[in-house]
Amino acid sequence: MQTGLKAFRGNYSEGKNYVISPQVGDAYTRTLDGLELTFCNLYQWEQMSAGDARKA
């Protein structure tokens, strides 16, 4: 049985995986079941996404 994210990444392999929560203090990254996940709050995600957009 696949998790929702693994099934999604089976169809869309490109991109980063974020878990966004107001409860996250400092952003951190973990690898779970072969997927790299970045845990962050909304402000941190906005900052990371803006940086990714500039690289494109």
MDTraj code that builds the backbone (N, CA, C; nanometers):
import mdtraj as md
import numpy as np

residues = "MET GLN THR GLY LEU LYS ALA PHE ARG GLY ASN TYR SER GLU GLY LYS ASN TYR VAL ILE SER PRO GLN VAL GLY ASP ALA TYR THR ARG THR LEU ASP GLY LEU GLU LEU THR PHE CYS ASN LEU TYR GLN TRP GLU GLN MET SER ALA GLY ASP ALA ARG LYS ALA".split()
xyz = np.array([
    [0.0845, -0.1188, 0.0000],
    [0.0000, 0.0000, 0.0000],
    [0.0885, 0.1244, 0.0000],
    [0.0550, 0.2220, -0.0832],
    [0.1328, 0.3441, -0.0910],
    [0.0669, 0.4548, -0.0108],
    [0.1511, 0.5423, 0.0419],
    [0.0977, 0.6619, 0.1073],
    [0.0531, 0.7601, -0.0001],
    [-0.0267, 0.8569, 0.0370],
    [-0.0734, 0.9573, -0.0579],
    [0.0408, 1.0302, -0.1258],
    [0.1424, 1.0694, -0.0483],
    [0.2547, 1.1432, -0.1061],
    [0.3358, 1.0550, -0.2002],
    [0.3576, 0.9295, -0.1643],
    [0.4323, 0.8399, -0.2529],
    [0.3559, 0.8173, -0.3827],
    [0.2246, 0.8046, -0.3753],
    [0.1435, 0.7882, -0.4957],
    [0.1521, 0.9140, -0.5824],
    [0.1437, 1.0301, -0.5198],
    [0.1555, 1.1571, -0.5915],
    [0.2901, 1.1667, -0.6615],
    [0.3972, 1.1362, -0.5893],
    [0.5318, 1.1445, -0.6464],
    [0.5543, 1.0382, -0.7533],
    [0.4753, 0.9316, -0.7521],
    [0.4820, 0.8333, -0.8600],
    [0.4401, 0.8940, -0.9927],
    [0.3472, 0.9887, -0.9885],
    [0.3000, 1.0575, -1.1092],
    [0.3750, 1.1872, -1.1362],
    [0.4180, 1.2537, -1.0309],
    [0.4847, 1.3841, -1.0406],
    [0.6144, 1.3787, -0.9609],
    [0.7196, 1.3342, -1.0261],
    [0.8444, 1.3066, -0.9537],
    [0.9256, 1.4316, -0.9205],
    [0.8998, 1.5431, -0.9862],
    [0.9779, 1.6647, -0.9637],
    [0.9204, 1.7467, -0.8489],
    [1.0074, 1.8187, -0.7794],
    [0.9622, 1.9107, -0.6761],
    [0.9988, 1.8667, -0.5360],
    [0.9864, 1.9595, -0.4453],
    [1.0174, 1.9356, -0.3048],
    [0.8895, 1.9011, -0.2291],
    [0.9063, 1.8338, -0.1161],
    [0.7937, 1.7934, -0.0326],
    [0.7965, 1.8738, 0.0968],
    [0.6890, 1.9481, 0.1210],
    [0.6809, 2.0320, 0.2405],
    [0.5665, 1.9862, 0.3301],
    [0.5909, 1.9908, 0.4603],
    [0.4866, 1.9760, 0.5621],
    [0.4809, 2.1110, 0.6318],
    [0.3698, 2.1829, 0.6141],
    [0.3585, 2.3190, 0.6661],
    [0.2669, 2.3202, 0.7863],
    [0.3188, 2.3732, 0.8975],
    [0.2432, 2.3770, 1.0226],
    [0.2814, 2.5009, 1.1028],
    [0.1832, 2.5662, 1.1657],
    [0.2164, 2.6810, 1.2505],
    [0.2925, 2.6396, 1.3767],
    [0.2964, 2.5102, 1.4051],
    [0.3635, 2.4606, 1.5259],
    [0.5140, 2.4420, 1.5080],
    [0.5644, 2.4550, 1.3855],
    [0.7074, 2.4340, 1.3592],
    [0.7842, 2.5610, 1.3938],
    [0.8863, 2.5467, 1.4769],
    [0.9735, 2.6602, 1.5096],
    [1.0765, 2.6757, 1.3995],
    [1.1906, 2.6103, 1.4148],
    [1.2945, 2.6110, 1.3117],
    [1.2637, 2.5028, 1.2091],
    [1.2773, 2.5362, 1.0822],
    [1.2536, 2.4386, 0.9757],
    [1.3564, 2.3265, 0.9851],
    [1.3146, 2.2062, 0.9481],
    [1.4062, 2.0924, 0.9470],
    [1.3637, 1.9948, 0.8386],
    [1.4556, 1.9094, 0.7978],
    [1.4310, 1.8123, 0.6923],
    [1.4518, 1.6721, 0.7465],
    [1.3636, 1.5818, 0.7077],
    [1.3727, 1.4409, 0.7458],
    [1.3450, 1.3564, 0.6222],
    [1.4032, 1.2390, 0.6195],
    [1.3721, 1.1429, 0.5147],
    [1.2854, 1.0347, 0.5773],
    [1.1656, 1.0196, 0.5228],
    [1.0703, 0.9211, 0.5727],
    [1.0248, 0.8340, 0.4567],
    [1.0411, 0.7050, 0.4708],
    [0.9974, 0.6095, 0.3692],
    [1.0536, 0.6440, 0.2314],
    [1.1790, 0.6929, 0.2293],
    [1.2457, 0.7239, 0.1045],
    [1.2151, 0.8606, 0.0456],
    [1.1319, 0.9395, 0.1125],
    [1.0975, 1.0735, 0.0650],
    [1.1573, 1.1781, 0.1576],
    [1.2197, 1.2807, 0.0998],
    [1.2730, 1.3902, 0.1800],
    [1.1616, 1.4919, 0.2043],
    [1.1333, 1.5194, 0.3304],
    [1.0283, 1.6125, 0.3697],
    [1.0887, 1.7284, 0.4469],
    [1.0475, 1.8489, 0.4126],
    [1.0881, 1.9678, 0.4863],
    [0.9699, 2.0139, 0.5696],
    [0.9886, 2.0204, 0.6996],
    [0.8865, 2.0661, 0.7936],
    [0.9139, 2.2130, 0.8236],
    [0.8144, 2.2991, 0.8049],
    [0.8341, 2.4410, 0.8260],
    [0.7005, 2.5093, 0.8517],
    [0.7078, 2.6360, 0.8932],
    [0.5841, 2.7127, 0.9072],
    [0.5606, 2.7894, 0.7773],
    [0.4473, 2.8559, 0.7665],
    [0.4096, 2.9219, 0.6423],
    [0.5093, 3.0298, 0.6018],
    [0.5555, 3.1084, 0.6978],
    [0.6521, 3.2144, 0.6667],
    [0.7803, 3.1546, 0.6069],
    [0.8296, 3.0474, 0.6685],
    [0.9522, 2.9846, 0.6186],
    [0.9306, 2.9281, 0.4785],
    [0.8141, 2.8677, 0.4559],
    [0.7835, 2.8129, 0.3244],
    [0.7809, 2.9231, 0.2184],
    [0.7217, 3.0375, 0.2519],
    [0.7191, 3.1494, 0.1576],
    [0.8601, 3.1930, 0.1216],
    [0.9486, 3.1994, 0.2217],
    [1.0871, 3.2399, 0.1975],
    [1.1589, 3.1365, 0.1099],
    [1.1403, 3.0074, 0.1381],
    [1.2049, 2.9019, 0.0593],
    [1.1505, 2.9001, -0.0830],
    [1.0206, 2.9177, -0.0982],
    [0.9588, 2.9160, -0.2318],
    [1.0063, 3.0351, -0.3145],
    [1.0191, 3.1506, -0.2529],
    [1.0681, 3.2684, -0.3249],
    [1.2101, 3.2435, -0.3748],
    [1.2918, 3.1789, -0.2939],
    [1.4282, 3.1469, -0.3349],
    [1.4304, 3.0476, -0.4498],
    [1.3416, 2.9497, -0.4478],
    [1.3333, 2.8524, -0.5564],
    [1.2891, 2.9189, -0.6860],
    [1.1973, 3.0135, -0.6765],
    [1.1457, 3.0823, -0.7961],
    [1.2575, 3.1647, -0.8616],
    [1.3459, 3.2211, -0.7809],
    [1.4555, 3.3005, -0.8359],
    [1.5568, 3.2132, -0.9100],
    [1.5693, 3.0863, -0.8670],
    [1.6644, 2.9955, -0.9295],
    [1.6145, 2.9474, -1.0651],
    [1.4837, 2.9487, -1.0864],
    [1.4261, 2.8941, -1.2107],
    [1.4512, 2.9843, -1.3302],
])
top = md.Topology()
chain = top.add_chain()
for i, resn in enumerate(residues, 1):
    res = top.add_residue(resn, chain, resSeq=i)
    for name in ("N", "CA", "C"):
        top.add_atom(name, md.element.get_by_symbol(name[0]), res)
traj = md.Trajectory(xyz[None], top)
